[in-house]
């Protein structure tokens, strides 16, 4: 009796799908689901040129490290900004995913990675090379907007128009999809991180108070909004006074934060309106009924859907699990080779 060794070994080596985001990275193992979900941050010891921590542990170090340790985000605007650090981060995530999904690491795995629609060939090569050096055998790159649409359950293979708006940490992808292809797409290099920076600068300018990145993110999450709230909200924040240099506490409200976020939210709304103007008439007719689907962490900004309904007069809804749409989409492709072949470009 002949043994099928490839089938036996494949049980111990699972292909991976990765949402390599500016803010967070998620890894999906075929047959298991999401096995890694951590911030895209690496803490580097400059004196010894070694990695001190990656992911959750590194995020805890943000703003709290000694001078010889620096916390780095190797992804910027949805693409790799620091190749060496990104490679080390990818390697860490792939190894961690393999440990959780495979008792034995017998072979290299195939990896599918979501990337922005307007990624350049140089950036595409950098993603591929980093994944290869991190241990991937074959690397497939899929446009994040397509992956998000699949993850959100949209009928991307049908001859009807589907509009997806994926608002991540470093970039916003807007796309109109039909027949497994992207009819129109635009990547705007402002998203959740830009909102955080808007808040930091607003508080600094108005109150002469310096706050950190994590504080700004908490403000955005708790009282940030894109449209007037039904009930006013306030929040107590702490930072360092730029005038006295000592810690200070103050109370801010949702109206102020909405003002702080106005430029970034306006840019996202304008990009969506331009996409609608450039959509072919037949597909535009489909959007009247199907509307716009929002995914990504930025879609959770309070009342963003209401603001978009007001601006476009179209139905707007948020995906069931907006933070997971991209990784679930690339994960579905691992189990559907035909779909993977239709929507991705092999690197």
Beta strands, then each sheet from edge to edge (+ up, - down):
strand 1: 16-20
strand 2: 24-29
strand 3: 33-39
strand 4: 42-45
strand 5: 50-54
strand 6: 69-72
strand 7: 75-76
strand 8: 79-80
strand 9: 109-115
strand 10: 136-143
strand 11: 162-167
strand 12: 172-178
strand 13: 181-188
strand 14: 209-210
strand 15: 234-241
strand 16: 247-253
strand 17: 292-295
strand 18: 316-318
strand 19: 345-346
sheet 1: 3+ 2- 1+ 9+ 10+ 19-
sheet 2: 5+ 4- 6+
sheet 3: 7+ 8-
sheet 4: 13+ 12- 11+ 17+ 18+
sheet 5: 14+ 15- 16+
end
